[in-house]
Amino acid sequence: MCRKADIKFMKDLCRKGLKRFAAFCLAGIVAAGAVACGSKKESDYDVIISEESEEKIINFFSPMEKTDPDAKNVARTASELTIIMAEEKLGVKMAYRTYTAENHKDKTYDEVALERARSNMDDLYLLNPDAIRTLGEEGLLMDLSGLKCVENLRDVVKTANTVDGKLVAIPQEIVAYGLFINKDMFDTYNIPLPQTPEEFLECCRLFQENGIETPVGANRWWLETFVFAQAYADLYNGGNTDEMIAKLNSGESKYSDYMRPAFEFLQEMIDCGYIDAKKAYVSEAIEGEGADFLAGKTPIVVAYWGAANSDTAYGKADFNMQVIGFPSSRGQMPVIPITGYGVGADAQHAKDAMRALDVMLSDEALQVYTETNRVISPSKNIKVDCIPALKPLNDRIEENVYVLGANANLKVEQWGNTCLIVRELLNGATVDACMAQFDKLQEESLE
């Protein structure tokens, strides 16, 4: 455990001597997507390079939140504190390299991260679930299972990020997604918070009856959370998870059978106008729907845990905000895609990056990170009280009720593939066509 005096010391370090821009944000903000392989050089990317020391020891590639760069960002502060601990303890320096897509036509963060990792351009990477899976399968990430910090990790972290028997990424927090609710609007129209898909559709209908034209604010990345909650509620909470995964991996069960009801649910939301499919298809996360939610025009949006704490997202809502799980047959269901830090297998400074990670992911550092950012720690030894808005979501997670949005034990990568297929639905594809894509992915995995 880290003493309060230690935390104050770290914060003082940040305020005094470190003016560089720690280009870091929660991995949930960046988009998921696939990418082609190729040899690249630094000039091939629209990469934002922050101020760096001349002594570059560890090159760190991460996303940068661009919604409001001048706003206080607790997530950056939390990450920076742990990096300072590693720099001070090991005598290393972290050089930041960052990227965020400017609009829906640009390469996604994941596309750029994959290209950079394949070209061995950095040492340390902050990665989304689909990128972790892809780079792990290609053998481009170091096995982190020998780090001392691994002894304290929750099993869910190790399960989600173990690829071909190797633990290839570890997060500083467990990113949980939920529905961000304007409870005042629900109370105004006497609408109960939904538990099941049927109840969710009914609450959207009631909002429309009361003049709320589009009850759900959506972007091009996060609607797959509805899919996971409905498709896998029983798989992860029915007591026979391993058996059900084995049937999917062998082809005895079909992913499309799991996915169909959830895609039909999304199609009904589109048909009824509960979400604006055309706007969602081209909207970046939070930027597309955030303003209307904060202005009290939209009662429901999808976001990740840290957005409730961040001033750059929903941390300053002037209404009663609650974060609940997604509708499912088992009630409100949190969705957890495990992100993480990975080290390039052939990185120039791989040894230093591994040593730095062991410090950044130690219980001492994670205590600082968790208390600063008020998030769910990957360490089973650390718990921090969440803000009241997050209590409904946290209660479910503490009950071990959730679904994984990413699981390396499934032969078909989930987070990125489902995201892209949902985007096809937004762009006019039929549910049958979307299911055919899942069938094709499963057939390819069996080959």
C-alpha positions in Angstrom: 0.0 0.0 0.0 1.2 3.5 -0.8 1.1 6.1 2.0 -0.7 9.4 1.4 2.6 11.2 1.8 4.0 9.3 -1.1 1.0 10.2 -3.2 1.5 13.9 -2.3 5.2 13.6 -3.2 4.4 12.2 -6.6 1.8 15.0 -7.3 4.3 17.6 -6.2 6.8 16.2 -8.7 4.3 16.6 -11.5 3.6 20.2 -10.6 7.2 21.2 -10.1 9.6 20.0 -12.7 7.7 18.0 -15.4 6.2 20.3 -18.0 6.1 17.8 -20.9 2.8 16.8 -22.2 1.9 13.3 -21.2 -0.1 12.3 -24.2 -2.2 9.6 -22.6 -5.9 8.8 -22.3 -8.1 5.8 -21.5 -7.8 3.2 -24.3 -11.6 3.1 -24.4 -11.6 6.5 -26.3 -9.6 5.2 -29.2 -11.2 3.2 -32.0 -11.0 -0.4 -32.9 -10.1 -1.6 -36.4 -8.1 -3.9 -38.6 -5.0 -2.9 -40.6 -2.7 -4.0 -43.4 0.9 -4.8 -42.8 3.8 -2.8 -44.3 7.2 -1.3 -43.6 6.8 2.3 -42.4 9.0 5.2 -41.3 8.2 8.0 -38.9 7.3 10.5 -41.6 4.5 8.1 -42.9 2.4 9.0 -39.9 0.4 12.0 -38.7 2.1 11.5 -35.4 2.0 14.2 -32.7 5.4 14.2 -30.9 5.3 15.7 -27.4 8.3 17.5 -25.8 11.0 14.9 -25.2 14.2 14.8 -23.4 17.3 14.4 -25.6 18.0 11.1 -23.8 15.4 8.8 -25.3 15.5 5.5 -23.4 11.9 4.2 -23.7 9.8 5.2 -26.6 6.1 5.0 -25.6 3.3 5.1 -28.1 -0.2 6.0 -26.8 -3.4 7.8 -27.8 -4.0 11.4 -27.1 -7.5 12.7 -26.1 -8.2 15.7 -28.4 -11.7 16.6 -27.2 -10.4 19.4 -25.0 -6.6 19.4 -24.7 -6.6 22.3 -22.3 -8.9 20.7 -19.8 -7.6 19.0 -16.7 -7.2 15.3 -17.5 -7.1 13.1 -14.4 -6.2 10.0 -16.5 -3.0 11.7 -17.8 -2.1 12.7 -14.3 -2.6 9.2 -13.0 -0.5 7.6 -15.7 2.2 10.3 -15.4 2.6 9.7 -11.7 3.5 6.0 -12.2 5.8 6.9 -15.1 7.6 9.3 -12.8 8.0 6.5 -10.2 9.7 4.3 -12.9 11.9 7.1 -14.1 13.0 8.0 -10.6 13.6 4.4 -9.5 15.3 3.1 -12.7 17.0 6.2 -14.0 15.2 6.0 -17.4 13.3 8.5 -19.5 10.0 8.1 -21.2 9.6 9.6 -24.7 6.0 10.0 -25.7 4.7 9.4 -29.3 1.0 10.0 -29.8 -1.8 9.8 -32.3 -5.5 10.5 -32.5 -7.6 10.3 -35.7 -9.1 13.7 -36.6 -12.2 12.4 -38.4 -13.8 9.1 -39.4 -11.8 8.9 -42.6 -8.4 8.9 -40.9 -6.6 5.9 -39.8 -7.6 4.7 -36.4 -5.3 4.7 -33.5 -5.2 0.9 -33.7 -4.3 0.9 -37.3 -1.3 3.2 -36.6 -0.3 1.2 -33.5 -0.3 -2.1 -35.5 1.8 -0.5 -38.2 4.3 1.0 -35.8 4.6 -2.3 -33.8 5.1 -4.3 -37.0 7.8 -1.9 -38.1 9.5 -2.0 -34.6 9.2 1.8 -34.2 8.6 2.0 -30.4 9.3 0.1 -27.2 6.1 0.4 -25.2 2.6 0.5 -26.5 -0.8 1.2 -25.0 -3.1 -1.2 -26.9 -6.8 -1.9 -27.3 -8.0 -5.6 -27.1 -8.0 -6.4 -30.8 -4.5 -5.0 -31.3 -3.3 -7.0 -28.3 -4.8 -10.2 -29.8 -3.4 -9.5 -33.3 0.2 -8.5 -32.2 0.2 -11.4 -29.7 -0.7 -13.9 -32.4 2.0 -12.5 -34.7 4.6 -12.9 -31.9 5.4 -9.2 -31.8 4.8 -8.7 -28.1 7.0 -9.8 -25.2 5.8 -12.3 -22.7 5.2 -10.4 -19.4 4.3 -13.4 -17.3 7.7 -13.2 -15.5 7.2 -9.7 -14.1 6.8 -9.5 -10.4 3.6 -7.5 -10.6 1.9 -10.4 -12.3 1.6 -12.2 -9.0 -1.0 -9.6 -7.9 -3.2 -9.5 -11.0 -6.8 -10.4 -11.1 -7.5 -13.6 -13.0 -9.8 -11.8 -15.5 -6.8 -9.7 -16.7 -4.6 -12.8 -17.2 -7.4 -14.7 -19.0 -8.2 -11.9 -21.4 -4.6 -11.0 -22.4 -3.0 -14.4 -22.6 -2.3 -15.3 -26.2 -0.8 -18.6 -27.2 0.2 -19.2 -23.6 1.9 -15.8 -23.2 0.7 -12.9 -21.1 1.3 -10.1 -23.7 -0.3 -7.1 -22.1 -1.2 -5.7 -18.7 -3.5 -2.6 -18.0 -3.3 0.0 -15.3 -7.0 -0.2 -14.9 -9.9 -2.5 -15.8 -12.0 -0.5 -18.3 -15.7 -1.1 -17.8 -18.3 0.2 -20.2 -21.8 1.1 -19.2 -24.8 3.3 -20.0 -24.5 6.8 -18.8 -27.9 7.9 -17.7 -29.4 11.4 -17.1 -31.4 10.3 -14.1 -33.2 13.6 -13.9 -34.7 13.1 -17.4 -35.9 9.6 -16.4 -37.5 11.0 -13.3 -39.1 13.9 -15.1 -41.0 11.4 -17.4 -41.4 8.8 -14.7 -39.5 6.2 -16.7 -37.8 3.3 -14.7 -34.2 2.4 -15.5 -34.2 -0.6 -17.9 -33.0 -4.0 -17.0 -33.8 -6.1 -20.1 -33.7 -5.4 -23.8 -37.5 -5.2 -23.9 -37.5 -2.6 -21.1 -34.8 -0.6 -22.8 -36.8 -0.4 -26.0 -39.9 0.7 -24.0 -38.0 3.5 -22.2 -36.8 4.8 -25.6 -40.4 4.7 -26.9 -41.6 6.7 -23.9 -38.9 9.3 -24.4 -39.9 9.8 -28.0 -43.5 10.1 -26.9 -42.4 13.0 -24.7 -40.5 14.8 -27.4 -37.0 13.4 -27.1 -36.4 12.6 -30.8 -33.2 10.5 -30.4 -33.0 9.0 -26.9 -29.6 7.3 -27.4 -26.5 9.2 -28.4 -24.2 6.9 -30.3 -20.8 7.0 -32.1 -19.1 4.7 -34.5 -17.2 2.6 -32.0 -19.2 1.6 -28.9 -22.6 0.2 -29.9 -21.0 -3.3 -29.8 -21.3 -3.1 -26.0 -25.0 -3.7 -26.4 -24.2 -6.8 -28.5 -21.8 -8.3 -26.0 -24.1 -7.8 -23.0 -26.9 -9.6 -24.7 -24.9 -12.2 -26.6 -22.7 -13.4 -23.8 -24.7 -12.7 -20.6 -25.2 -16.5 -20.1 -21.8 -17.5 -21.4 -20.0 -15.6 -18.7 -22.5 -15.8 -15.9 -24.1 -19.3 -16.4 -21.4 -21.3 -14.6 -20.2 -23.2 -17.7 -18.1 -20.6 -19.5 -15.2 -22.9 -20.4 -17.6 -25.5 -22.0 -19.4 -22.8 -24.0 -16.1 -21.3 -25.3 -14.9 -24.8 -26.3 -18.0 -25.3 -28.4 -17.5 -22.0 -30.1 -13.8 -22.8 -30.8 -14.7 -26.2 -32.2 -17.5 -24.9 -34.4 -20.1 -26.9 -32.5 -21.8 -23.6 -31.6 -22.0 -20.6 -33.9 -21.1 -17.0 -33.0 -23.9 -15.9 -35.2 -26.4 -17.7 -33.0 -25.1 -15.7 -30.0 -25.0 -12.4 -32.0 -28.3 -12.5 -33.9 -30.7 -11.4 -31.1 -28.5 -8.5 -30.2 -28.1 -7.3 -33.9 -31.9 -7.6 -34.3 -32.1 -5.4 -31.2 -29.8 -2.8 -32.7 -31.7 -2.9 -36.0 -34.9 -2.2 -34.1 -33.3 0.8 -32.5 -32.2 2.1 -35.9 -35.6 1.5 -37.5 -37.4 3.3 -34.6 -35.0 6.2 -34.7 -33.8 5.6 -31.1 -30.3 6.1 -32.5 -29.2 8.2 -35.5 -27.4 5.6 -37.5 -26.0 8.0 -40.1 -24.6 10.4 -37.5 -23.2 7.5 -35.4 -21.4 6.0 -38.4 -19.2 9.1 -38.8 -19.0 10.3 -35.2 -15.9 9.9 -33.0 -16.4 8.7 -29.4 -17.9 11.3 -27.0 -17.4 14.1 -29.6 -20.5 12.9 -31.6 -22.9 12.6 -28.7 -21.3 14.2 -25.7 -22.5 17.8 -26.2 -26.2 16.8 -26.4 -25.9 14.5 -23.3 -24.3 17.2 -21.2 -26.9 19.7 -22.4 -29.7 17.5 -21.3 -31.0 16.8 -24.8 -30.1 13.1 -24.9 -30.9 10.9 -21.9 -28.6 8.0 -22.7 -25.0 7.5 -24.0 -22.4 4.7 -23.9 -19.1 5.4 -22.3 -16.3 3.8 -20.2 -15.8 4.1 -16.4 -13.1 6.8 -16.6 -15.3 9.1 -18.5 -17.4 9.7 -15.4 -14.2 11.1 -13.6 -12.7 13.0 -16.5 -13.4 16.7 -17.1 -12.7 16.1 -20.8 -15.7 13.7 -20.9 -18.6 13.6 -18.4 -17.0 14.4 -15.1 -18.7 17.8 -14.8 -22.3 16.9 -15.6 -24.7 19.4 -13.9 -27.5 16.8 -13.5 -27.9 13.5 -11.6 -25.9 11.1 -13.7 -25.8 7.3 -13.1 -23.8 4.7 -14.8 -25.6 1.3 -15.2 -25.0 -1.9 -17.1 -26.4 -2.7 -20.5 -29.7 -4.5 -20.9 -29.5 -8.3 -20.9 -31.5 -11.3 -20.0 -29.7 -11.2 -16.6 -30.4 -7.6 -16.0 -28.0 -4.6 -16.2 -24.7 -6.0 -17.5 -21.2 -4.3 -17.4 -19.0 -4.9 -20.4 -15.3 -5.2 -19.8 -12.7 -5.2 -22.7 -9.3 -5.6 -21.2 -6.7 -3.2 -22.7 -3.1 -3.0 -21.7 0.5 -2.1 -22.1 2.6 -4.2 -24.3 6.4 -4.3 -25.1 7.6 -4.9 -28.6 9.3 -8.3 -28.9 12.1 -6.8 -30.9 12.1 -3.4 -29.3 15.4 -1.6 -29.1 14.9 -0.9 -25.4 12.8 -3.9 -24.5 14.7 -4.7 -21.3 14.3 -1.1 -20.0 10.6 -1.1 -21.0 10.0 -4.3 -19.1 11.7 -3.0 -16.0 9.6 0.2 -16.2 6.4 -1.7 -16.6 7.2 -3.7 -13.5 7.4 -0.5 -11.5 4.3 1.1 -13.2 2.2 -2.0 -12.5 3.4 -2.6 -9.0 0.9 -2.4 -6.2 2.6 0.7 -4.9 2.2 2.5 -8.3 -1.3 1.1 -9.0 -2.5 2.4 -5.6 -1.4 5.9 -6.7 -3.0 5.4 -10.1 -6.2 4.0 -8.7 -6.7 6.6 -6.0 -5.9 9.4 -8.5 -8.1 8.1 -11.3 -10.7 6.4 -9.1 -10.9 3.3 -11.3 -11.0 -0.5 -11.0 -7.5 -1.8 -10.4 -6.1 -4.8 -12.2 -4.5 -5.8 -8.9 -6.6 -8.0 -6.6 -5.1 -6.2 -3.6 -6.3 -2.7 -4.4 -9.8 -1.3 -4.1 -10.8 2.4 -4.1 -14.2 3.9 -3.5 -15.9 5.1 -6.7 -17.9 8.2 -7.2 -21.7 7.9 -6.5 -22.5 8.0 -10.2 -20.6 4.8 -10.8 -21.9 2.8 -7.9 -24.6 0.9 -9.9 -22.0 -0.3 -12.3 -19.5 -1.1 -9.6 -22.0 -3.0 -7.6 -22.5 -5.5 -10.5 -18.8 -5.9 -11.0 -18.2 -6.5 -7.3 -20.8 -9.2 -7.6 -18.7 -10.7 -10.4 -21.6 -10.0 -12.9 -20.2 -8.8 -16.2 -19.2 -10.0 -19.7 -15.8 -9.8 -21.4 -15.7 -7.7 -24.5 -12.3 -9.3 -25.3 -11.1 -12.8 -24.6 -8.0 -14.3 -26.1 -9.3 -17.8 -25.4 -11.9 -17.3 -28.2 -10.5 -18.1 -31.6 -12.4 -15.3 -33.2 -11.3 -11.9 -32.0 -14.3 -10.2 -30.5 -13.9 -6.5 -29.8 -12.6 -5.2 -33.1 -14.5 -7.6 -35.3 -17.8 -7.0 -33.7 -17.2 -3.2 -33.8 -16.6 -3.3 -37.5 -19.6 -5.5 -38.2 -21.9 -3.2 -36.2 -20.6 -0.4 -38.3 -21.8 -2.3 -41.4 -25.2 -2.5 -39.8 -25.2 1.3 -39.2 -24.3 1.7 -42.9 -27.3 -0.3 -44.1 -26.3 -3.9 -44.1 -28.9 -6.4 -43.1 -28.8 -8.5 -39.9 -28.5 -11.6 -42.1 -25.5 -10.1 -43.9 -23.9 -9.3 -40.6 -24.4 -12.9 -39.4 -22.8 -14.2 -42.5 -19.7 -12.2 -41.6 -19.5 -13.8 -38.2 -19.9 -17.3 -39.9 -17.1 -16.5 -42.3 -14.8 -15.4 -39.4 -15.6 -18.6 -37.6 -14.9 -20.7 -40.6 -11.6 -19.0 -41.1 -10.7 -19.7 -37.5 -11.4 -23.4 -37.9 -9.2 -23.6 -40.9 
